[in-house]
Amino acid sequence: MTNPFYAIYRDFKACFERDPAARTPLGVLEVILLYSGFHAVLFYRLAHVLYVLRIPFIPRFISQFARFLTGVEIHPGARIAPGFFIDHGMGVVIGETTEIGENVTIYQGVTLGGTGKERGKRHPTLGNHVVVGVGAKVLGNIKIGNHVKIGGGSVVIHPVPDDCTVVGVPAEIVRIDGKRVTEVDLEHGDLPDPVKELKNRVRTLQKELEQLEAYHKGQNFKRSADDEKK
């Protein structure tokens, strides 16, 4: 188990590294008093120590108390490496067998959950330096590689290799090793919409069909005119 004091230090530091709003003269005080995501992680660190020591009831009580205060539910059995940052936090759910690597960032409404009533490892494993966008769901015993970005609102149900960006329902890979798989700019706030892309393709096909129909009608009309002349 990682030293909890070192982990808390890294979590605290992550707030300043990844949130521009914390970089003010009163930033330290604001993080300590006002950052619900940081508070949730603090409660988790305490609950996890007690959970590892096999102390009954109290770890889950701390978890539920933290949920009541912060809107973030982290099961004390989850394994979270240092440098974890929850931005805004409300609605975040992290399941019991979830494993999270170093320097991971998740946004509000994220679920790292299971897909059924199976026992054992049933929640996802996230690598290092992963970013999970607003409202995304990562479900089941799947592995998310290092340096992966998950677009807001995506539902990830399959493993994702290192250095990829995924988006959609279900999520598909749209960038690999920094190279685009699509022609859309993949900034965090400008991720592609697969449904919209599909609609655009359908419209394009419809226009092509209309052009073909018009062409064939024109050919038929020309043939009819030629026959009349004969």
C-alpha positions as CSV (number, residue, x, y, z in Angstrom):
1,M,0.0,0.0,0.0
2,T,1.3,3.5,-0.9
3,N,2.2,5.7,2.0
4,P,-1.1,7.6,2.6
5,F,0.6,10.9,3.6
6,Y,2.7,10.9,0.4
7,A,-0.4,10.1,-1.6
8,I,-2.3,13.0,0.0
9,Y,0.6,15.4,-0.7
10,R,0.6,14.3,-4.4
11,D,-3.2,14.7,-4.6
12,F,-3.0,18.1,-3.1
13,K,-0.2,19.1,-5.5
14,A,-2.3,17.8,-8.4
15,C,-5.0,20.4,-7.7
16,F,-2.6,23.2,-8.5
17,E,-1.0,21.4,-11.5
18,R,-4.4,20.7,-13.2
19,D,-6.8,23.4,-12.1
20,P,-6.0,27.0,-13.1
21,A,-8.6,28.3,-10.7
22,A,-6.4,27.1,-7.8
23,R,-3.4,29.3,-8.8
24,T,-4.4,32.4,-6.8
25,P,-2.9,34.0,-3.7
26,L,-5.4,32.1,-1.6
27,G,-5.2,28.9,-3.6
28,V,-3.9,26.8,-0.8
29,L,-6.7,27.9,1.5
30,E,-9.3,27.4,-1.3
31,V,-8.2,23.8,-2.0
32,I,-8.2,22.9,1.7
33,L,-11.6,24.4,2.4
34,L,-13.5,24.5,-0.8
35,Y,-12.5,21.6,-3.2
36,S,-15.0,18.8,-2.8
37,G,-13.0,16.6,-5.1
38,F,-10.0,16.9,-2.8
39,H,-12.1,16.3,0.3
40,A,-13.5,13.1,-1.3
41,V,-10.0,11.8,-2.0
42,L,-8.9,12.7,1.6
43,F,-11.8,10.6,3.0
44,Y,-11.0,7.8,0.6
45,R,-7.4,7.7,1.8
46,L,-8.5,7.3,5.4
47,A,-11.2,4.7,4.6
48,H,-8.8,2.7,2.4
49,V,-6.2,2.4,5.2
50,L,-8.9,1.0,7.5
51,Y,-10.2,-1.2,4.8
52,V,-6.8,-2.8,4.2
53,L,-6.6,-3.3,8.0
54,R,-9.9,-5.3,7.6
55,I,-11.7,-3.1,10.1
56,P,-15.5,-3.7,9.5
57,F,-18.2,-1.1,8.8
58,I,-16.2,2.1,9.5
59,P,-14.6,2.3,6.0
60,R,-18.0,2.1,4.3
61,F,-19.4,4.5,6.8
62,I,-16.6,7.0,5.9
63,S,-17.3,6.4,2.3
64,Q,-21.0,7.1,2.6
65,F,-20.4,10.2,4.8
66,A,-18.0,11.5,2.2
67,R,-20.6,10.9,-0.5
68,F,-23.2,12.9,1.6
69,L,-20.7,15.9,1.9
70,T,-19.1,15.9,-1.5
71,G,-21.4,14.0,-4.0
72,V,-18.5,11.7,-4.7
73,E,-18.7,8.0,-3.9
74,I,-15.4,6.1,-3.8
75,H,-15.5,2.6,-2.4
76,P,-12.8,2.1,0.2
77,G,-11.6,-1.1,-1.6
78,A,-10.6,0.8,-4.7
79,R,-6.9,1.2,-5.3
80,I,-5.9,4.7,-6.3
81,A,-2.3,5.8,-6.9
82,P,-1.0,9.2,-5.9
83,G,-1.7,12.4,-7.9
84,F,-5.4,11.7,-8.3
85,F,-7.5,14.7,-9.2
86,I,-11.3,15.0,-9.3
87,D,-12.4,18.3,-11.0
88,H,-15.7,19.6,-9.5
89,G,-16.6,16.0,-8.6
90,M,-20.3,15.9,-8.2
91,G,-21.8,12.5,-9.3
92,V,-18.6,10.6,-9.5
93,V,-18.8,6.9,-8.6
94,I,-15.8,4.6,-8.3
95,G,-16.4,0.9,-7.7
96,E,-14.8,-1.5,-5.2
97,T,-12.3,-3.3,-7.5
98,T,-11.3,-0.2,-9.5
99,E,-7.6,0.4,-9.9
100,I,-6.3,3.8,-10.9
101,G,-2.7,4.7,-11.8
102,E,-0.7,7.8,-11.1
103,N,-1.7,11.4,-12.1
104,V,-5.2,10.5,-13.3
105,T,-7.8,13.2,-13.8
106,I,-11.6,12.7,-13.9
107,Y,-14.4,15.1,-14.2
108,Q,-17.9,15.4,-12.8
109,G,-20.5,12.6,-13.5
110,V,-17.9,9.9,-14.2
111,T,-18.7,6.3,-13.3
112,L,-16.0,3.6,-13.0
113,G,-18.4,0.8,-12.5
114,G,-19.2,-2.9,-13.1
115,T,-21.6,-4.5,-15.6
116,G,-23.4,-7.1,-13.6
117,K,-23.5,-9.1,-10.4
118,E,-20.3,-11.0,-11.0
119,R,-17.8,-11.4,-8.2
120,G,-14.0,-10.8,-8.1
121,K,-12.4,-8.1,-10.4
122,R,-15.4,-6.4,-12.0
123,H,-14.4,-2.8,-12.3
124,P,-11.9,-1.1,-14.7
125,T,-8.2,-0.6,-14.4
126,L,-6.9,2.8,-15.5
127,G,-3.3,3.4,-16.3
128,N,-1.1,6.4,-15.6
129,H,-2.0,10.0,-16.9
130,V,-5.5,9.1,-17.9
131,V,-8.1,11.8,-18.4
132,V,-11.8,10.8,-18.2
133,G,-14.2,13.5,-19.5
134,V,-17.5,14.8,-18.1
135,G,-20.2,12.2,-17.7
136,A,-18.1,9.3,-19.1
137,K,-18.8,5.7,-18.1
138,V,-16.1,3.1,-18.0
139,L,-17.7,-0.3,-17.2
140,G,-16.5,-3.8,-16.5
141,N,-13.2,-5.5,-15.9
142,I,-11.3,-3.7,-18.7
143,K,-7.9,-2.1,-18.9
144,I,-7.4,1.5,-20.0
145,G,-3.8,2.1,-21.0
146,N,-1.5,4.9,-20.1
147,H,-2.0,8.5,-21.5
148,V,-5.6,7.7,-22.6
149,K,-8.2,10.4,-23.1
150,I,-11.9,9.5,-22.7
151,G,-14.3,12.0,-24.2
152,G,-17.2,13.5,-22.3
153,G,-20.3,11.4,-22.3
154,S,-18.5,8.3,-23.7
155,V,-19.3,4.8,-22.6
156,V,-16.2,2.6,-22.6
157,I,-16.9,-1.2,-22.5
158,H,-13.8,-2.5,-24.3
159,P,-10.1,-2.3,-23.4
160,V,-8.2,0.8,-24.7
161,P,-4.4,0.6,-25.6
162,D,-1.9,3.2,-24.6
163,D,-1.8,6.7,-26.0
164,C,-5.3,6.7,-27.5
165,T,-8.3,9.0,-27.5
166,V,-11.8,7.4,-27.4
167,V,-15.2,8.9,-27.8
168,G,-18.8,7.8,-28.4
169,V,-21.4,5.3,-27.3
170,P,-20.0,2.7,-27.3
171,A,-16.6,4.5,-27.3
172,E,-14.4,4.1,-30.4
173,I,-10.7,5.0,-30.9
174,V,-10.4,8.3,-32.7
175,R,-6.7,9.0,-32.2
176,I,-3.7,6.7,-31.8
177,D,-0.2,7.8,-30.7
178,G,-1.1,11.4,-31.4
179,K,-2.2,10.6,-35.0
180,R,-5.8,11.3,-35.9
181,V,-8.0,8.5,-37.0
182,T,-10.7,11.1,-37.9
183,E,-10.4,14.6,-39.4
184,V,-11.8,16.3,-36.3
185,D,-9.6,18.4,-34.0
186,L,-9.5,16.4,-30.7
187,E,-9.1,19.1,-28.0
188,H,-10.9,18.1,-24.8
189,G,-13.7,20.5,-25.4
190,D,-14.0,19.7,-29.1
191,L,-14.3,15.9,-29.4
192,P,-16.0,14.4,-32.4
193,D,-19.6,13.3,-32.3
194,P,-19.9,9.9,-34.1
195,V,-23.7,10.2,-34.4
196,K,-23.4,13.6,-36.1
197,E,-20.8,12.2,-38.4
198,L,-23.0,9.3,-39.3
199,K,-25.9,11.7,-40.1
200,N,-23.6,13.8,-42.3
201,R,-22.6,10.7,-44.2
202,V,-26.2,9.6,-44.7
203,R,-27.0,13.1,-46.0
204,T,-24.1,12.9,-48.4
205,L,-25.3,9.5,-49.7
206,Q,-28.8,10.9,-50.2
207,K,-27.5,13.8,-52.3
208,E,-25.5,11.4,-54.4
209,L,-28.5,9.1,-54.9
210,E,-30.6,12.2,-55.9
211,Q,-27.9,13.2,-58.4
212,L,-27.9,9.7,-59.9
213,E,-31.7,9.6,-60.1
214,A,-31.7,13.0,-61.9
215,Y,-29.0,11.8,-64.3
216,H,-30.9,8.6,-65.2
217,K,-34.1,10.6,-65.6
218,G,-32.3,13.0,-67.9
219,Q,-30.9,10.1,-69.9
220,N,-34.3,8.4,-70.2
221,F,-35.9,11.7,-71.3
222,K,-33.2,12.2,-73.9
223,R,-33.8,8.6,-75.3
224,S,-37.6,9.2,-75.4
225,A,-37.0,12.5,-77.4
226,D,-34.7,10.7,-79.8
227,D,-37.3,7.9,-80.3
228,E,-40.0,10.5,-81.1
229,K,-37.8,12.1,-83.7
230,K,-37.3,8.7,-85.4
